[in-house]
Amino acid sequence: MTPEPAEVEPGSAGRSSVGERLADARAPLAVATAALGGAALGPFARRTLGAASRSAAIVLLIVAALVLLWAWRRRVAAGVAVAAALCTVGLSIRALNPLDDLRPGRVEGPAVLRSDPSPFFGSVEVVVALRGRRLLASIESPSAGEVAGLQVGDTLRVSGRTSRFEHPTGWHRSRHLAGELHVDSVSDIEPGRGGFALASGVRERIRASVEPLDPDAQALVLGAALGDDRSQSDAQRDRFLRSGLTHLLVVSGQNVALMLVLCAPLLARVPVSRRPWATAAAVGWFVLIVRPDPSVLRAAAAALVVAMATGRGQRLSAPTVLAGALTAVVLVDPLVVGSLGFWLSAAATMGLVVGLGSHRGSDWNPAAVGRATLAAQVGVAPVLAVAGLAVPVASFPANVAAGAPAGLLTGWGMTLGLVAGSLPGPIAWVARLPVVVAAWWVDSVARWSARLPLGRFTPGEILAVFVVAALSWATWLSVGRLRHRRLVLAPLVALVCWAGWPRTVTGGAVPGGCLLADEAATVLVLRQAPPTRRLLQALAEAEVRHLDVMLVATGGLRLAETAVAVRDAVPVGEVRALDEGLSEPACPDAVDG
């Protein structure tokens, strides 16, 4: 992961410390923190207020406006922060109220796609707008085949049943989903119009350019350039997750920065007074193409903050830009705080801002990429710990090795990828050669690092490392003599080494069968076909990096496909059929797939 370019104050590079830059941005950071806190408090406030939440939201917004007016005139930063908190609480309540008013029952009518359809365990899931509400539609065969190739903005007539979520999550709330729609039939499909049609055309051109590539390479380019992860196989997802390279398969702030670099020659021809609006148009168009994911919105907001400040002749520090971007995003959509991707994007950027400052370095410099990787991973580690996710130790060398080629995938998709599909055969082959090499390298790094005998930092270990690091830092500052200072780092180094030490493979029940592990061999027994993604996740959590034997029950195409996916994700020494001629080993009850 590489840091995004940030505007710094003239002459400040190389002489202002991280502490000074953060001190200069104290007021914007305080406002951003208050806005984020208010947005996170919104759901709790709504549940507490109950039926009075609608009136309370209006009152909060009026009070926020009055406090902001007073604080702005008096130039009181604390007052602006209070106003931001009150405002986002009120906006969050207003955004949540319509999500709980859904009345389950049969519905029929035109629906507009608000996400790209994605396969989900034999069916297709897609977010649709129907009768003023967003619903998570589940479409089964044969209608699923008609919908699978559609894109955002397309319309169709649906008939089905609505229901409420039993346990709505932050993911549901962040996408403004009011409930589920179980579709019975689909008809009258029409393509999107206007900007949606143009954006779909761009995406189709890039897809046509990568169509001759192998499936894994196609998935890498589409993910890096468009954030389209629908063509990624379960095995590819698993190895990128094990190697800590999942962020390379989605659009991030780096894509926005690269887009602005490519548009720079055109933007330079626009009059200075109109350049911020031209930048806003370019960013908006890009967001429409790659879809408004939380990380993209955060990066787009940062670009707009810089553009608006530059148009007024101001230069902002990186912390100020980040604070302004986060504030703008939660004011526009306070429910975005329910998205894990938003917090990971913000935390990674904060890690880069604090860890690197203005010393960005080159994407092709391993030392610079290593510093950026460490800074970003330190930033996201607390967020992952709170979310109950682990951090693989292999992610550090993997990101250093795959950083620059992954950037090439993004750049190619946004440039040559727009025309390669229309070029004659030999010229198209030459145009695709760089992305073929880059995709092979990135996928090989993911495959290699996923099999490294390295451990993972569990959520508890991450929090322990941060606590020990804080104590070590405080002790470091308090110790006067240098030769004794280094000793205070010994507990931190020991804890990091212990936490990252490889674990022993643990046997037990897994989806579809069981895992038998001892010092002699590791054996996977598959009796039935579970969801492949869940099985691979269970193997990763059990620290399985290779299988000596895989015993598979006979019969069933889905079970055979699952076995092939396991072999693609994990090296398997021998595959044997679990039939009458082979005694079945004693095995715990399988986990329900």
N, C-alpha and C positions, 0 to 999 in steps of 0.2 A: 504494500500500500504506500502510495506516495502522497505527500502533502499537496494541497491546492495552493496556487499562487495567492499571496495575500499582499495587500497594499500596506506599506509601512510609512511612517513619517519620514520626510526628507532628511537624509543624513543620519538616521537613527540606526541603520544597519551596522552591526559590529560594535556599537558602543552602549546601547541600552540593554540592560539585563532583563531577564524574564520578569523579575519582580517589578521593575520599573514599568514595563509594558502593561502588566496586569494592574498596577497601581493607577496608571493613566486611564484604564478602562473600568475602574471600579464602579462608576455610576451606571454605564451600560450593562455591565455584568449583574449589578444589583437589580436592575429593571428586568433583565432576562430571567434571572432566578425567580423573581416575584411572579412574573407572568407564567413561567413553567409550574411553579407551585400552585398558583390559582387554578390553572387548567387541570392539574392532577387532583386538586381538592374538589373540583366541580361535581363528580359523581357522588362523593360522600355528602356534599351539601344538598344535592338533590334528594338523596334517599332520606336525609334527616328532615328536610322541609316537607316532603310529601306533596300533598295537594297544593300547598302554598308556594311551591317552587316557581310557578309561572310568574306570579306577582313579584316574588322575591328577586327573580332575574332582572325584571325591569327596574326595580328599585336599586339593585346593585349597579346596573349600567348608568343610571342617573347619578348616583353618588360618585361613581368612578369618574364621570365627566366633570363633575364639580371639583373633585379633588385634583384632577389633572389640570384644570384651568387655574386653580389656585397655585399649585406647585410649579406650573410652567411660568406663571407671571413672577413668582417669588424665587424661581430658580432653585427649588428644593428637590434634590435628587430622590430623597427618601419618599417625598410625596408622590413623585412620578411612579416609583416602585409600588407604592400602596395602590395607586390608581390602576396600574397594570394588573395587579393581583385581583382587585375587585372586578375589573373588566373581564378577565379570563374566567373567573368563577361564574359570572353572569352569562357569558357567551357559552360556556360549557353546559350550563343548565338548559339554556334555550336549545342547544343542539341535541341534547339528550331527550328532551320531552317528546318529540315526535317518534322516537325509536321504540317507545313503550306503548304506543296507541294502536298497534296492529291487532285487528280482530281476525283470528284464524277462520278459514273457510275457503270456498271455491272462488277462484277469480279467473277472468278471461279478458284479454285485451292486448294492445300493442305494448311492447317492452323495448327499451333501448339498452344495449350492452354498455356497461360501465367498466368492464374489465375484459381482458382476452380470455376466451374459454381455455380451461386447463383440465387434463385428464385426472380423475380421482377414483381409483379403485374400480375400474370398469365403467364409470359414468363420466360425465363432463360437468364441471362446476363453473359458474360464471356469475358475476354480479350484474343485476339488471335493475333498471329504474322502471317501476310499474305503479301507476296511479300516485305519483308523487313520493313514493318510498323506494329505498334501495333494498333489494332482497338478494339472498344468496340462493341462486337457482341451481337445482340438481336435475340433470337431464340424462335419462337412460336411453339405451338403444331401443329402436333404430333412430330416434330423433337426435341422439348424440352425434351421429355421423354428419348430420346436416349442420350442426352448430359448431363443431370442432374447428372449422376453418374460418369462422367469423372473427371480426375485430371490434375494438371499441368504436362506438358510434353507429354500428349496424342496428337495424330494427327488425323485429319479428313479432308475430302474434302468438301468444302462449295461452295455454289452458292448463290449470293445475290447482293445487291446494297450498294455502299458506299456513305456516305455523310459527310460533315463537321459539326462540332459542331457549333450551332448558337452562343452560349456564352460559350467558353471553360473556365473551372474553374481551380483553383490550383490543385484540385484532378485529373482532366484529365491530366494536365501537369506533375504532379509528377509521373504518371504512363506511360508517354511518349506516350499518345494516340493521333493518328493523325486524328481520326474521328470515325464515327459509321459504322457498318456493319449490314444491315438488311438481315438476312439469309432466303432464300427461301427453300433450301434443304440441307440435310447433308448425306454423304455417306462415305464409306471406312474408318471407325473408327479403329484406331490402338493404342494399349497402348504405353506409353513412354518406353524408353530404358535406360540402364545404371543407372546412379544415380537417375534419375526420377523414374524408376521402383522400385528401392530399397526404396526410400522415400515413394512412394505410398504403398508399402508393409507394411512399419512400420505404416503408418496412418490407413491402413485397419485392422491391428492387434489390434490397440487401439479401433477402432470403434467396432470390434467384441467383445471386452472385455466389452464394456458398452451397448451392444445391449439389454441385459435383463433388464436394468434399465428403469425407466419411462422416458418419453420424456424430461421433464425439467432437470432431473439429467444427461441424456445423453448430452444435450446441454451444461450444465455447465462443464462437464469433457472435452468434445471436445474443448470448447472455452478456458479453462484454460490451457490445455496441448498442443493443436495444433493451437489455434487461429482460429478454424473453427466455425464460427457463423451462418452457413447456417441452422442448425436445431433449432435455437432459435425461439420460437413463438413470435408473436407481443406483447402478454400480458407480457411475460417474459422480453422482451426488455424494455417495458414501465416501469415495476417496478424497473428494475435495473437502468434505466435512472433517474427515480424519486428519487431513494435512493443514487445516486452518486456512484454506484458500477459497472458501465459499464466497467471500466478498468479490472475487474476480468474476463470478458468474452473474453478477447483477450490475446495474448501472449505479455509479457513485458520483461523488463530487468531482472526481477526476475527469469524467466524461463532460461535465459542464465546462470545466476549465479548458479542456481541449477544444470543445466547440467554439468557445470565445476566441481562442488563439486562431482557429481556422477562419473565423469571421472577422478578425482584426483588420485585414486589408480593406474590407468593405465598410466596416464601421468607421475607419479613419477618414473616409470620404464624406461622411455625414457631418453637417455643421455641429460645432461643439454644443450649441444650445439644444439640439435635437438628438444628440448622441445617446443620452440616457434612455430616451423612449425607443430608439432603434435597438439598443441593447436589450431592453425589456421585451421587444417584439421577437428578437432572436431567441432569447431564453424561453419565452412562452411557446414558441414554435417547437423548440427542442423538447420541452416538457411534454407537449402533445404527442411527439413522436415516440419518446421512450416511456411514457406513462408517468403520472404524478406520484411516484413512490416517495416515502418520507425522506430518504437520503437525497433524492433528486430535488425535492422541494426545499430542503435546507440549503443545498448548494446553489440553487437558483435564487433563493432569497439573498444569499451572501453576494452573489454577482450583482443583483439589483441594488443592494446597499452600497457597494463599491461604485457602481455606475452613477447613482444619484449623488453621492458625495463628490465624485470626480467632476460631475457636471457643475457643481457649486464651487469648484476650486479647492476642495478639501482632500486631505490624505488621512486615512484612518488606519489605526494599528490593527493587526490581525485579531486580537481579542475583542476589539470594538466591533469589527465586522461580524465575528461569530455571534456576539451578543445581539446585535441588531437583527441578524438573520433569524435567530431562534425566537426573538420577540415577535418579529413579523409573522413567522409561520404559525405560532400558537394564537395570535390575534385573528388570523384568517380562519384557522381551523383548530380550535382548542382540543378537539378529540384526537388529534395526532399524537398526543402524549401517551395514548394507549398502545402505540406501535413500538415494538422492540427495535425495529429498524431505525426509527427516528432517534431513539436514545443511543444506539450504537454509533450512528453517524455523528451525532453531536459529541459523544464521548471521544471517538477517534479523532475528530477535528480538534477538540480541546487538548488531547494528548499531543498532537502535532504542534499546536500553537505554543504550548508550554515547553515541550521537549525540544523543539527545533528553533522556534522563534523565526528569524528572517534567514536562517541558514538552511535553505531548502536542498541544495545539492542537485545532482543529476540523476535521472532515472537509470542511467547506465553505469553509475558509480556504485559498486557493491557496498562501500562504506556508508554512503549517503542513504542508500536503500535500507541498509541495516539499521541506521539510526531512526529512520522514519518508521520502519516496522516495529522497532522496540517502543518508540513513543506512542504509536497508535495502539499497540496491544496493551500497554500499561493503561492507556486511557479507557479502553473498552472492558478491561478485566473486571472492574467493580460492577459494571452493568451486567455482564455475563454471570457473575457470582449471584447477584440479586435475582436474576432470572433462572437460577438453578442449572446453568450450563458450565461445562468444563472448557479449559483452554489447552489444546494439545501442544506439547513442547515442540513437536515437529513443525509447528506453524512458523517459527522464527526462521530457520534455514530455508523453508519452502518459500516464504514470501521474498526473501532476498534473491533466491534463484529464479523466481517466476515473475518478479515485478516488472522488469523492462519488457520482456516478450508479451506479457498481458497488456501493457500499454499499447504495444504494436497492434494487437487484436482490435482494441478500441479504435485506434487511429485509422486502421485499414477499413474497418466497417463503416466509418463516417466519411471516408474519402473514396478510395478505389472500390469499396463495396457498393457504392451507388451506381457504378458503371460497368463493373467487371462482368455482370451477367449479360450485357449487350455487346461485348467485344467479340471479335472473331476468335476461333479456336486457339491458335498458337499464342496470340496476344493475351487472351483471357488466362491461359495457363501460366504465362509469365507474371501476369498481374496477381494471380492467386498464390504464386510460389512463396512470397514472404509470409502470408498468413498460414499456409500449410506448415511451414517450418516452426513458426511461433506457436501454433496450436499443438503441434507434436511436442514441443519443448514443455509447454505449460502442463499438458496432460501427463507427460512423463515425470515431471517434478512432483505432481500430485500423487501419481502412482507410487513413486519411489519413497516420498516422505511419509505416505500413509502406512508403509510397511517398516519404517524405522522402529527399532526397539526402544522407543521413548515413551514416557508416561504422559499423563495429563494432570493439569492443575484443577482439582475439584473446587466447587464453590467455597467450601470451608477452608481449603488451603489457600485460595486466593485472598480471602479476607485475613487469614493469619499472616500471609506475606506482607500485606499492606500495613497491618498493625506493627509487625516487627520492623518494617522499613521506616515507619514513622518514629518509632522509639530509637532506632539506630541513627536516624537523621538528627533527632533532638540531642542524643548523646554526642554525636559528632560535633555539633555546634558548641556543646558545653565543654568538651575536652580541649585543653589548651595545647598540649604537646603533640606534635605531628606523629611521632613514632608510636604513640599510644592510640592515636585516632583510628588507625587502620584496624585495630583489634575489634572495634565496635561493629564492623561489618561482618565479622565471622559468623554470628548467629543468623544473619540474613542469608549469607551465602549457603550455610549449612541447611537452612530451611528450604531454600529454592532447590538445592540438589536433592534433598529428601523427597520433596513434593513431586519433582519431575522424574523420579526414578521409576523405571518400568514396573508395572504390576504383574502379578502372576495371573494367568488365565483362570477364570472362575467358571466352573460348570454349573449346569442347572437347566431349568425349562426355558425355552425360547419359543417365539411364535412358530407354530407348525411342527414342533418336535422338541429336541433337547440337545444340550451340549455336554459332552463327557470329556473331562480334561484331567490329566495327571502328568507325572514326570515323563512317562513313556510316549504318550500321544495325545492329540486333540481330535476328537471325533464329533461330527455333527450328524444327528439323526433327524431326517425329515420324513414325517408320516403323512402330512397334508400340505397343501399349497397356501401359505399365509400371504398377506401383503408383503411384497419383497422389501419395501422400504423399512417396515417395522422389524423384519428379520435382520437386515443389515445393521440397523441401529442397535438391536440387542447384541449382535456379535461385536460391535464396536465398544459397547459399554462393558462387555466381558473381556476386553483387551485381546480379542482374537486377531492375530495378524497373519496366521496361516493355519490351514487344516491338514492334518495328516490323512484323514479318511472322511469322506462324506457318504453316508448311507441314505439312499433315497428309495422311498416306496415306489413300487411299479404302478404305472397307469396314470393318465391325466396329463394333458398338455400344459396346464398352468404349473403343475409341480415341476415338470421338465424345464419350463422357462425360469422358474425360481432357482433351480439348481444351476442353470447357465449363468444367471445374474450373480450368484454367490461365487462361482468360479472366476467371473470377471472382476469381482471386487476383492477377493481374497485368494491367494495361491492355495490350490488344493492338490495334495499328493496323489490321491486315488479316489475315484468315485465308484461305488459298488451299489448294486440293486439290493434293496431290503425285501427279500422274497422268502419263500418257504425253505429254500436251500441254505439260508443263512440264519443262524440263531440271532434273534433280536436282543440287543443288550438291555439290561435293566436301566430304566430311564424315568425321571420324574414326569408327572403329567405335563403335557405341553401347554403353553400359554395360548389362550384363545386368540386367534389371529383376527 
